[in-house]
Amino acid sequence: MTVELDEVRGFLAQHEPFSHLPDEALSALPRQMQIIYVRRGEVIVTRGQINDNLYIIRSGAVDVLAEGDTLIDRRESGRNFGYSSLVSTPESDYTMIAVEDSILLVLPREAFVSLISDHPDTLRFFQSLSRRVAAYAQELNDPGNADTLRTNVSEMIKTGNLVTVEASASIRDAAVRMSESDVSCIVVTPVEEGGEIGILTDRDLRRRVVAESYSTAAAVAEVMTSPVRTINAETLLFEAMLVMSEHGFHHLPVVDGKSQEIIGVLTSSDIMHQLQSDPIYLAADVAGSSRDELRDAYKRAAAVAARFVDRGSSASDVQHLLTGIADAIARRLSELAYEEFGPPPVPFAFVAVGSQARREMGPASDQDNALVLSDSYDEAEHGEYFQKFTEYICTGLADAGQTLCPGDMMASTSEWRMTESEWNKTFHNWITAPESEALLHAQVFFDFRCLFGDEEMAQRVHDNAVVSARGSRRLHAHLAALATRREPPIGFFRGFVVQRSGEYADTLDVKKGGTAAVVQMARLYGILAGSTVVGTQERIEQAAGDSISARGAQDLQRAYDHISNLALRHQAEQVRTGETPNYHIDPSKMSSIDRDALRDSFRIIKSLQAAMASKFPVRSI
């Protein structure tokens, strides 16, 4: 191989999907490619014309334009274009134009077809990219697609898809009824009034009956899922989708708002049918994805979230959306790790902490997670397995766009992999001796939620920590000190106090003395109320009238909402312009209405911090 070909091979080996090709296939590619030079402004592919090449950008940049010359992507070194017309119709749906002088590697159709025939994973990679680009282009030309997410669940469930069977019926009878009605689940009604309603799905039949060689003559009550999570018919499809994503449900019984009787079942296929061309679903649908297909999934979700911000979605909706997708990515990586390394030797729980646990993720969120292990865990015998398992997940999350935690609060670090008893002991130490670094860990780890594995074990650890913390006055004082020291950037006369120098000169950090201060206060309010919920809004709501007045809770929630919305709008704009999202906002670029509302929000936070400081001896700490 010549030096030039060797350089091309080395370049391809650094970029998807070529980096995962076998050595022999990768080495053969450069010989089948041409290298061309295009000047800035030159049209490389024209919409509506046949394209017979895959282009890989060696250097430079190329814009992809859809109908109406709508810009849908700018691609730089290492990225590809032209693949849509190679995996679907030969006519290109897009125009590709160089926006910088560029050097391109060109793979002709014949060689491309041979490549994807020999390597099906490469075909799936390009098909997946093609679907995402098509969905985005369609949304830009028809933004009304996402209005579907604002419809009520009652409008989505199929009429007549509610099939029921009594709990005393046999499993075989239930399966026959499902087959005759062509449904993927059946609602199981109790024999006696007041009994539990259940649900039996195709998956239940496979896993609990066929796989376990269970007798089909047994009562369906023995293998049904009960109790059942239901959703109100007036719930928005957006909310229902998040519930299904969060819990990994594929079927969700729908109840009438008045009678509370089940009137139908919402299925994941119903949602797929309605949203199959909408990028919000494509971004969230990671089930079945390979590790390569998960690459940049969180970044894509952040781009989708930015468009939802533009449409007026609330901060809470967008945060739940991003968290739901991050959860789904983590669960899929956990499943892939399970396939890669085999069944775990002892029970475990992979948990999210921090903003992901609170379901408050934004485009700028990094990853914070930990592992809870059964007390039967033995480091010498099981340590290597869980080291590989957690490294696989955490590096996969980083590849997806959820950056590694700068403080190493991740399950891939041995410090954050402990048994249930060790976690309980650690929390006890943090609570009884809350000093410096221990206090930093304690505050974050009170936000604790299971993503994969033994949910009950993880919940026991969190509940035990809350119970222990409620009676620790010393911990309360320390947490109050942290909350009150995060002062909003507002002066005595209500003027903003901007940063004077450095990278963020003349900007406000709306996280440090804004959202983060509220999160800190809400965490303490929740502990004082003995609440086991982890969301900031939910903590404030449950503490209202207890550790905070009802009026104070309402004001604080309103302030948190406003600052969160400002931060997300700011970050959405940064995502669109290719900047790294942050919380530093220039007040001179805000509208007068937003500036006034931000001042009021900071004032509310500051007054509640003063009330907290008077209640706890924060000055002595």
C-alpha positions as CSV (number, residue, x, y, z in Angstrom):
1,M,0.0,0.0,0.0
2,T,1.4,3.4,-1.0
3,V,1.8,6.2,1.6
4,E,-1.2,8.1,0.2
5,L,-3.5,5.0,0.4
6,D,-2.2,4.3,3.8
7,E,-3.1,7.8,4.9
8,V,-6.6,7.4,3.5
9,R,-7.0,4.1,5.3
10,G,-5.9,5.7,8.6
11,F,-8.3,8.5,8.1
12,L,-11.3,6.2,7.4
13,A,-10.3,4.1,10.5
14,Q,-11.0,7.1,12.7
15,H,-14.6,7.7,11.5
16,E,-17.9,5.9,11.5
17,P,-18.9,3.5,10.1
18,F,-15.6,2.5,8.6
19,S,-13.8,2.3,12.0
20,H,-15.6,-0.9,12.7
21,L,-14.9,-2.7,9.4
22,P,-12.5,-5.7,9.5
23,D,-8.9,-4.9,8.6
24,E,-9.1,-6.6,5.2
25,A,-12.3,-4.6,4.2
26,L,-10.9,-1.3,5.5
27,S,-7.6,-1.8,3.6
28,A,-9.5,-2.5,0.3
29,L,-11.5,0.7,0.4
30,P,-8.9,3.3,-0.5
31,R,-8.1,1.6,-3.8
32,Q,-11.7,1.9,-4.8
33,M,-11.9,5.6,-4.1
34,Q,-11.1,8.8,-6.0
35,I,-9.9,11.9,-4.3
36,I,-11.3,15.2,-5.7
37,Y,-11.0,18.8,-4.9
38,V,-14.0,21.2,-4.9
39,R,-14.0,24.9,-4.5
40,R,-16.2,26.9,-2.1
41,G,-19.6,27.5,-3.7
42,E,-19.4,24.5,-6.0
43,V,-22.5,22.3,-6.2
44,I,-21.5,18.6,-5.7
45,V,-24.9,17.0,-5.9
46,T,-28.1,18.6,-7.2
47,R,-31.6,17.8,-5.7
48,G,-33.7,15.6,-8.1
49,Q,-30.7,14.4,-10.1
50,I,-29.2,10.9,-10.0
51,N,-26.3,10.5,-7.6
52,D,-24.0,7.4,-7.8
53,N,-21.4,8.2,-5.2
54,L,-20.8,8.3,-1.5
55,Y,-18.7,11.3,-0.5
56,I,-16.5,11.4,2.6
57,I,-15.2,14.8,3.6
58,R,-11.4,14.6,4.1
59,S,-11.2,18.4,4.8
60,G,-13.5,21.4,4.4
61,A,-17.3,21.7,4.9
62,V,-20.4,20.9,2.9
63,D,-24.0,22.2,3.4
64,V,-27.0,19.8,2.8
65,L,-30.0,21.7,1.5
66,A,-33.6,20.3,1.3
67,E,-36.5,21.5,-0.8
68,G,-36.7,25.3,-0.9
69,D,-33.0,25.5,-0.2
70,T,-33.7,24.8,3.5
71,L,-30.4,24.2,5.3
72,I,-30.7,20.9,7.3
73,D,-27.1,20.2,8.1
74,R,-23.5,21.4,7.7
75,R,-21.0,18.5,7.5
76,E,-17.3,18.7,8.2
77,S,-14.2,16.5,8.1
78,G,-14.9,12.8,8.7
79,R,-18.7,13.0,7.8
80,N,-20.4,11.6,4.7
81,F,-23.0,12.7,2.3
82,G,-24.8,11.2,-0.8
83,Y,-25.8,7.9,1.0
84,S,-29.5,8.6,0.9
85,S,-29.6,8.1,-2.9
86,L,-27.5,4.9,-2.5
87,V,-29.8,3.2,0.0
88,S,-33.2,4.3,-1.4
89,T,-34.1,6.0,-4.7
90,P,-31.2,7.0,-7.0
91,E,-32.4,10.6,-7.4
92,S,-31.0,12.8,-4.6
93,D,-33.5,14.5,-2.3
94,Y,-31.0,17.1,-1.3
95,T,-28.5,19.6,-2.8
96,M,-25.0,19.4,-1.4
97,I,-22.8,22.5,-1.9
98,A,-19.3,23.2,-0.6
99,V,-19.1,26.1,1.8
100,E,-15.3,25.8,2.1
101,D,-12.6,24.6,-0.3
102,S,-12.8,20.9,0.3
103,I,-11.1,17.6,-0.4
104,L,-13.5,14.7,-0.8
105,L,-13.0,10.9,-0.9
106,V,-15.4,9.4,-3.5
107,L,-16.7,5.8,-3.3
108,P,-18.7,4.8,-6.4
109,R,-22.1,3.0,-6.2
110,E,-20.8,-0.4,-7.3
111,A,-18.2,-0.4,-4.5
112,F,-20.7,1.0,-2.0
113,V,-23.2,-1.8,-2.8
114,S,-20.5,-4.4,-2.4
115,L,-19.5,-2.9,1.0
116,I,-23.1,-2.9,2.4
117,S,-23.8,-6.4,1.0
118,D,-20.7,-7.8,2.8
119,H,-21.3,-5.8,6.0
120,P,-25.0,-5.4,7.0
121,D,-24.1,-3.2,10.0
122,T,-22.8,-0.6,7.6
123,L,-26.0,-0.7,5.6
124,R,-28.0,-0.2,8.9
125,F,-25.8,2.7,9.8
126,F,-26.5,4.5,6.5
127,Q,-30.2,3.6,6.5
128,S,-30.5,5.1,10.1
129,L,-28.8,8.3,9.1
130,S,-31.0,8.6,6.0
131,R,-34.2,8.2,8.0
132,R,-33.1,10.9,10.5
133,V,-32.2,13.4,7.8
134,A,-35.4,12.8,6.0
135,A,-37.4,13.2,9.2
136,Y,-35.7,16.5,10.0
137,A,-36.2,17.8,6.5
138,Q,-39.9,16.9,6.7
139,E,-40.3,18.6,10.0
140,L,-38.7,21.8,8.8
141,N,-41.1,22.0,5.9
142,D,-44.1,20.8,8.0
143,P,-43.6,21.9,11.6
144,G,-47.2,20.8,12.4
145,N,-46.0,17.2,12.6
146,A,-45.2,17.6,16.3
147,D,-48.7,18.8,17.1
148,T,-49.6,15.2,17.3
149,L,-47.7,15.1,20.6
150,R,-50.2,17.6,22.0
151,T,-53.3,15.5,21.3
152,N,-55.1,13.6,24.0
153,V,-54.4,9.9,24.5
154,S,-58.2,9.3,24.0
155,E,-57.8,10.3,20.3
156,M,-54.9,7.9,19.8
157,I,-56.2,4.6,21.1
158,K,-57.7,2.3,18.5
159,T,-61.4,1.7,18.9
160,G,-62.1,-1.9,19.7
161,N,-58.5,-2.8,20.8
162,L,-59.7,-3.4,24.3
163,V,-59.9,-7.1,24.8
164,T,-60.5,-8.6,28.2
165,V,-60.5,-11.9,29.9
166,E,-61.3,-13.0,33.5
167,A,-58.5,-13.8,35.8
168,S,-59.8,-17.4,36.3
169,A,-59.5,-18.1,32.5
170,S,-56.7,-20.3,31.3
171,I,-53.5,-18.9,29.7
172,R,-54.5,-20.8,26.6
173,D,-57.9,-19.1,26.4
174,A,-56.3,-15.7,26.9
175,A,-53.8,-16.4,24.1
176,V,-56.6,-17.6,21.7
177,R,-58.6,-14.4,22.4
178,M,-55.5,-12.3,21.7
179,S,-54.9,-14.1,18.4
180,E,-58.5,-13.9,17.3
181,S,-58.7,-10.2,18.1
182,D,-55.2,-9.6,16.6
183,V,-54.0,-7.6,19.6
184,S,-50.7,-7.7,21.4
185,C,-52.1,-7.6,24.9
186,I,-55.2,-8.4,26.9
187,V,-56.6,-6.8,30.0
188,V,-57.3,-9.3,32.8
189,T,-60.4,-8.5,34.9
190,P,-60.8,-9.7,38.5
191,V,-63.3,-12.4,39.3
192,E,-64.5,-10.7,42.4
193,E,-65.3,-7.0,42.8
194,G,-62.4,-5.0,44.2
195,G,-59.8,-7.4,42.9
196,E,-56.7,-6.3,41.1
197,I,-56.8,-5.7,37.3
198,G,-53.9,-7.2,35.3
199,I,-52.5,-7.2,31.8
200,L,-51.0,-10.0,29.8
201,T,-48.8,-9.2,26.7
202,D,-47.1,-11.1,23.9
203,R,-43.9,-10.5,25.7
204,D,-45.3,-12.0,28.9
205,L,-46.4,-15.1,27.0
206,R,-42.9,-15.5,25.6
207,R,-41.0,-14.9,28.8
208,R,-43.2,-16.3,31.5
209,V,-45.0,-19.1,29.7
210,V,-43.1,-20.4,26.6
211,A,-39.5,-19.8,28.0
212,E,-40.4,-21.2,31.4
213,S,-42.4,-24.2,29.9
214,Y,-45.4,-23.0,32.0
215,S,-48.6,-24.9,31.7
216,T,-51.1,-23.1,29.4
217,A,-53.9,-24.7,31.4
218,A,-53.0,-22.6,34.5
219,A,-55.0,-19.5,35.3
220,V,-54.0,-16.3,33.5
221,A,-53.8,-14.6,36.9
222,E,-50.6,-16.6,37.6
223,V,-48.6,-15.0,34.9
224,M,-50.3,-11.6,34.3
225,T,-48.6,-8.3,35.4
226,S,-50.4,-6.7,38.3
227,P,-51.0,-4.1,39.7
228,V,-51.1,-2.2,36.4
229,R,-49.9,1.4,35.7
230,T,-52.7,3.3,33.9
231,I,-53.0,6.7,32.3
232,N,-55.9,9.1,32.1
233,A,-57.6,9.5,28.7
234,E,-57.1,13.2,28.8
235,T,-53.4,13.0,29.2
236,L,-51.3,14.4,26.4
237,L,-49.6,11.9,24.1
238,F,-46.3,13.7,24.9
239,E,-46.7,12.8,28.6
240,A,-47.8,9.3,27.9
241,M,-44.7,8.8,25.7
242,L,-42.4,9.9,28.5
243,V,-44.1,7.5,31.0
244,M,-43.6,4.6,28.6
245,S,-40.0,5.6,27.9
246,E,-39.2,6.0,31.6
247,H,-40.6,2.6,32.6
248,G,-39.9,0.7,29.5
249,F,-43.6,0.0,28.9
250,H,-44.9,-1.1,25.5
251,H,-48.6,-1.1,26.6
252,L,-50.4,1.4,28.8
253,P,-54.1,0.9,29.8
254,V,-56.1,4.1,29.4
255,V,-58.8,4.9,31.9
256,D,-61.8,7.2,31.7
257,G,-61.3,10.4,33.8
258,K,-64.7,10.1,35.5
259,S,-65.5,6.4,35.9
260,Q,-61.8,5.3,36.1
261,E,-62.8,2.3,34.0
262,I,-60.3,1.0,31.4
263,I,-61.5,2.1,27.9
264,G,-58.5,1.1,25.8
265,V,-54.8,0.4,25.7
266,L,-52.1,2.7,24.2
267,T,-49.3,0.7,22.6
268,S,-45.8,1.7,21.5
269,S,-46.8,0.7,18.0
270,D,-49.7,3.3,18.1
271,I,-47.1,5.9,18.8
272,M,-44.7,4.6,16.2
273,H,-47.5,4.7,13.6
274,Q,-48.3,8.4,14.4
275,L,-44.7,9.6,14.9
276,Q,-42.6,7.4,12.5
277,S,-41.6,10.5,10.5
278,D,-41.1,12.9,13.4
279,P,-37.6,13.4,14.7
280,I,-38.8,13.4,18.3
281,Y,-39.7,9.8,18.1
282,L,-36.6,8.8,16.0
283,A,-34.4,10.5,18.6
284,A,-36.2,8.7,21.5
285,D,-36.5,5.3,19.8
286,V,-33.2,3.7,20.8
287,A,-34.6,0.3,21.6
288,G,-32.8,-2.3,19.4
289,S,-30.0,0.2,18.4
290,S,-26.4,-1.0,18.2
291,R,-23.7,0.8,20.1
292,D,-22.6,2.5,16.9
293,E,-26.2,3.7,16.2
294,L,-26.3,5.2,19.7
295,R,-23.3,7.5,18.8
296,D,-24.4,11.1,19.2
297,A,-27.9,10.1,20.2
298,Y,-28.0,12.6,23.0
299,K,-26.6,15.3,20.8
300,R,-29.4,14.6,18.3
301,A,-31.9,14.7,21.2
302,A,-30.6,18.1,22.3
303,A,-31.1,19.4,18.7
304,V,-34.7,18.1,18.8
305,A,-35.2,19.7,22.2
306,A,-34.0,23.0,20.8
307,R,-36.8,22.9,18.2
308,F,-39.3,22.2,21.0
309,V,-38.1,25.2,22.9
310,D,-38.7,27.3,19.8
311,R,-42.3,26.0,19.7
312,G,-43.0,27.2,23.2
313,S,-42.6,23.9,25.1
314,S,-42.0,24.5,28.8
315,A,-38.7,23.9,30.5
316,S,-40.2,21.0,32.4
317,D,-41.4,19.3,29.2
318,V,-38.1,19.7,27.5
319,Q,-36.1,18.5,30.5
320,H,-38.3,15.4,30.8
321,L,-37.9,14.7,27.1
322,L,-34.1,14.9,27.3
323,T,-34.0,12.8,30.5
324,G,-36.3,10.2,29.0
325,I,-34.0,9.8,26.0
326,A,-30.9,9.7,28.2
327,D,-32.6,7.0,30.4
328,A,-33.4,5.0,27.2
329,I,-29.8,5.3,26.0
330,A,-28.5,4.1,29.4
331,R,-30.9,1.2,29.5
332,R,-30.0,0.2,25.9
333,L,-26.3,0.3,26.8
334,S,-26.9,-1.8,29.9
335,E,-28.7,-4.4,27.7
336,L,-25.8,-4.4,25.3
337,A,-23.3,-4.7,28.1
338,Y,-25.3,-7.7,29.4
339,E,-25.1,-9.3,25.9
340,E,-21.3,-8.4,25.7
341,F,-20.2,-9.8,29.1
342,G,-23.0,-12.3,30.0
343,P,-25.4,-12.4,32.9
344,P,-24.2,-10.5,36.0
345,P,-22.8,-12.7,38.8
346,V,-24.8,-10.9,41.5
347,P,-27.9,-8.6,41.5
348,F,-27.1,-4.9,40.9
349,A,-28.8,-1.5,40.1
350,F,-27.3,1.1,37.7
351,V,-28.6,4.4,39.1
352,A,-28.6,8.0,37.9
353,V,-27.7,10.8,40.3
354,G,-27.9,14.5,40.0
355,S,-29.9,16.2,37.3
356,Q,-30.7,12.9,35.5
357,A,-32.1,11.4,38.6
358,R,-34.3,14.6,39.1
359,R,-35.4,14.4,35.4
360,E,-34.0,17.9,34.8
361,M,-31.4,17.3,32.1
362,G,-30.6,20.0,29.6
363,P,-28.3,20.2,26.5
364,A,-25.4,21.1,28.9
365,S,-25.8,18.1,31.3
366,D,-23.0,15.6,31.8
367,Q,-23.4,12.1,33.2
368,D,-23.6,11.3,37.0
369,N,-24.2,7.7,37.9
370,A,-23.4,4.9,40.3
371,L,-23.8,1.2,40.9
372,V,-25.5,-0.5,43.8
373,L,-24.4,-4.2,44.3
374,S,-26.0,-7.0,46.2
375,D,-24.3,-7.7,49.6
376,S,-23.3,-11.1,48.1
377,Y,-20.8,-9.2,45.9
378,D,-17.2,-10.2,46.3
379,E,-14.5,-7.9,44.8
380,A,-12.0,-10.6,44.0
381,E,-14.6,-12.8,42.3
382,H,-16.9,-10.2,40.7
383,G,-14.9,-7.0,40.5
384,E,-13.5,-7.4,36.9
385,Y,-17.0,-8.1,35.5
386,F,-18.6,-4.9,36.9
387,Q,-15.5,-2.9,36.0
388,K,-15.9,-3.9,32.3
389,F,-19.7,-3.6,32.6
390,T,-19.7,0.0,33.9
391,E,-16.9,1.2,31.6
392,Y,-18.9,-0.1,28.6
393,I,-21.9,2.0,29.7
394,C,-20.1,5.2,30.7
395,T,-18.0,5.3,27.6
396,G,-21.1,4.6,25.5
397,L,-22.9,7.5,27.2
398,A,-19.9,9.7,26.4
399,D,-20.0,8.6,22.8
400,A,-23.8,9.4,22.7
401,G,-23.0,13.0,23.7
402,Q,-23.5,12.8,27.5
403,T,-20.0,13.9,28.5
404,L,-18.0,12.2,31.3
405,C,-18.4,13.8,34.7
406,P,-15.4,16.1,35.4
407,G,-15.6,15.0,39.1
408,D,-15.6,11.3,38.2
409,M,-19.0,10.7,39.8
410,M,-19.6,7.6,37.6
411,A,-20.1,3.9,38.0
412,S,-17.0,3.3,36.1
413,T,-15.0,4.6,39.0
414,S,-14.6,2.1,41.8
415,E,-15.5,4.7,44.4
416,W,-19.0,4.8,43.1
417,R,-19.6,1.0,42.9
418,M,-20.6,-0.3,46.4
419,T,-22.8,-2.9,47.9
420,E,-26.2,-2.0,49.5
421,S,-24.7,-2.2,53.0
422,E,-21.7,-0.1,51.9
423,W,-24.0,2.6,50.4
424,N,-26.0,2.7,53.6
425,K,-22.8,3.0,55.7
426,T,-21.5,5.7,53.3
427,F,-24.6,7.7,53.5
428,H,-24.6,7.5,57.2
429,N,-21.0,8.8,57.3
430,W,-21.9,11.6,55.0
431,I,-24.9,12.5,57.1
432,T,-23.2,12.4,60.5
433,A,-19.9,14.0,59.5
434,P,-20.9,16.2,56.6
435,E,-17.6,17.9,55.9
436,S,-16.2,19.4,52.6
437,E,-16.0,16.7,49.9
438,A,-18.4,14.3,51.8
439,L,-21.0,17.1,51.8
440,L,-20.6,17.6,48.0
441,H,-21.2,13.9,47.4
442,A,-24.2,13.8,49.8
443,Q,-26.1,16.6,48.2
444,V,-25.8,15.0,44.7
445,F,-26.5,11.5,45.8
446,F,-29.7,12.4,47.5
447,D,-30.9,12.6,43.9
448,F,-30.9,8.8,43.3
449,R,-33.0,6.9,40.7
450,C,-32.6,3.4,39.3
451,L,-32.2,3.1,35.5
452,F,-31.5,-0.6,35.1
453,G,-31.4,-3.6,37.4
454,D,-32.8,-4.2,40.9
455,E,-35.0,-1.1,41.4
456,E,-36.1,-2.2,44.8
457,M,-32.6,-2.5,46.1
458,A,-31.8,1.0,44.8
459,Q,-34.9,2.4,46.3
460,R,-34.1,1.0,49.7
461,V,-30.7,2.7,49.6
462,H,-32.3,6.1,48.8
463,D,-35.1,5.7,51.3
464,N,-32.7,4.8,54.0
465,A,-30.6,7.9,53.3
466,V,-33.7,10.2,53.4
467,V,-34.9,8.7,56.7
468,S,-31.4,9.1,58.3
469,A,-31.0,12.6,57.0
470,R,-34.4,13.9,58.3
471,G,-33.2,13.8,61.9
472,S,-29.7,15.2,61.3
473,R,-29.8,18.9,62.2
474,R,-26.1,19.2,61.5
475,L,-26.6,18.1,57.9
476,H,-29.5,20.4,57.6
477,A,-27.3,23.4,58.6
478,H,-24.6,22.4,56.2
479,L,-27.1,22.0,53.3
480,A,-28.6,25.4,54.2
481,A,-25.2,26.9,54.1
482,L,-24.6,25.6,50.6
483,A,-27.9,26.8,49.4
484,T,-27.6,30.3,50.9
485,R,-24.0,30.8,49.6
486,R,-25.2,30.4,46.0
487,E,-26.3,34.1,45.9
488,P,-28.3,35.3,42.8
489,P,-26.2,37.8,40.7
490,I,-28.3,40.8,41.7
491,G,-27.2,43.9,43.6
492,F,-28.8,45.9,46.5
493,F,-30.7,48.1,44.1
494,R,-31.9,45.2,42.0
495,G,-29.3,45.7,39.3
496,F,-27.6,42.7,37.7
497,V,-24.1,41.8,38.8
498,V,-22.3,40.5,35.7
499,Q,-19.0,38.8,35.6
500,R,-16.3,41.5,35.1
501,S,-13.6,39.6,33.2
502,G,-12.6,36.3,31.6
503,E,-14.4,34.1,29.0
504,Y,-17.8,35.0,30.4
505,A,-17.3,38.7,31.0
506,D,-20.6,40.8,31.0
507,T,-22.8,37.7,31.5
508,L,-24.9,36.3,34.2
509,D,-24.5,32.7,35.5
510,V,-28.1,31.8,35.8
511,K,-27.3,28.4,37.2
512,K,-25.0,29.2,40.1
513,G,-27.2,31.6,41.9
514,G,-30.4,30.6,40.1
515,T,-31.5,27.1,39.2
516,A,-28.7,25.4,41.3
517,A,-29.7,27.5,44.4
518,V,-33.3,26.4,44.0
519,V,-32.2,22.8,43.5
520,Q,-30.2,23.0,46.8
521,M,-33.1,24.6,48.7
522,A,-35.6,22.1,47.3
523,R,-33.3,19.2,48.3
524,L,-33.3,20.4,51.9
525,Y,-37.0,21.1,51.9
526,G,-37.5,17.5,50.7
527,I,-35.3,16.0,53.4
528,L,-37.1,18.1,56.2
529,A,-40.4,16.8,54.9
530,G,-39.2,13.2,54.8
531,S,-40.0,13.1,51.0
532,T,-38.5,10.4,48.8
533,V,-39.3,12.2,45.5
534,V,-36.3,13.6,43.7
535,G,-37.6,16.2,41.3
536,T,-37.1,19.8,42.3
537,Q,-40.6,21.0,41.6
538,E,-42.1,17.9,43.3
539,R,-39.9,18.4,46.4
540,I,-41.1,22.0,46.7
541,E,-44.7,21.0,46.2
542,Q,-44.5,18.3,48.9
543,A,-42.8,20.6,51.3
544,A,-45.3,23.4,50.8
545,G,-46.9,24.3,54.2
546,D,-44.3,22.3,56.0
547,S,-40.6,23.4,55.6
548,I,-41.7,26.3,53.3
549,S,-44.9,28.3,53.3
550,A,-47.4,27.6,50.6
551,R,-46.9,31.1,49.2
552,G,-43.1,30.7,49.3
553,A,-43.3,27.4,47.5
554,Q,-45.5,28.9,44.8
555,D,-43.1,31.8,44.3
556,L,-40.1,29.6,44.2
557,Q,-41.6,27.3,41.7
558,R,-42.4,30.2,39.5
559,A,-38.9,31.6,39.8
560,Y,-37.4,28.2,39.0
561,D,-39.6,27.8,35.9
562,H,-38.7,31.2,34.5
563,I,-34.9,30.8,35.0
564,S,-35.0,27.3,33.6
565,N,-36.9,28.5,30.5
566,L,-34.4,31.3,30.0
567,A,-31.5,28.9,30.3
568,L,-33.0,26.4,27.8
569,R,-33.8,29.1,25.3
570,H,-30.2,30.3,25.6
571,Q,-28.8,26.8,25.2
572,A,-31.2,26.0,22.3
573,E,-29.7,28.9,20.4
574,Q,-26.2,27.7,21.2
575,V,-27.1,24.2,19.9
576,R,-28.3,25.7,16.7
577,T,-25.1,27.7,16.2
578,G,-22.8,24.8,17.1
579,E,-21.6,26.3,20.4
580,T,-21.1,24.3,23.6
581,P,-24.2,25.0,25.7
582,N,-23.7,26.9,29.0
583,Y,-25.6,29.0,31.5
584,H,-24.0,32.3,30.9
585,I,-26.5,34.8,29.5
586,D,-25.8,38.4,28.4
587,P,-28.6,40.5,30.0
588,S,-28.1,43.2,27.3
589,K,-29.4,40.7,24.7
590,M,-32.6,39.9,26.7
591,S,-36.0,41.6,26.2
592,S,-37.0,44.1,28.9
593,I,-39.8,41.7,29.9
594,D,-37.3,38.8,30.5
595,R,-34.9,41.1,32.3
596,D,-37.7,42.3,34.7
597,A,-38.9,38.7,35.3
598,L,-35.4,37.5,35.9
599,R,-34.8,40.3,38.5
600,D,-38.0,39.2,40.2
601,S,-37.0,35.6,40.2
602,F,-33.6,36.4,41.7
603,R,-35.3,38.5,44.3
604,I,-37.6,35.6,45.3
605,I,-34.6,33.2,45.6
606,K,-32.6,35.8,47.7
607,S,-35.5,36.4,50.1
608,L,-36.1,32.7,50.6
609,Q,-32.3,32.2,51.2
610,A,-32.5,34.9,53.9
611,A,-35.4,33.0,55.5
612,M,-33.4,29.8,55.4
613,A,-30.3,31.5,56.8
614,S,-32.3,32.8,59.8
615,K,-33.7,29.3,60.5
616,F,-30.4,27.5,60.4
617,P,-27.0,28.6,62.0
618,V,-25.3,28.8,58.6
619,R,-22.8,31.5,59.7
620,S,-21.2,29.2,62.3
621,I,-20.4,26.5,59.7
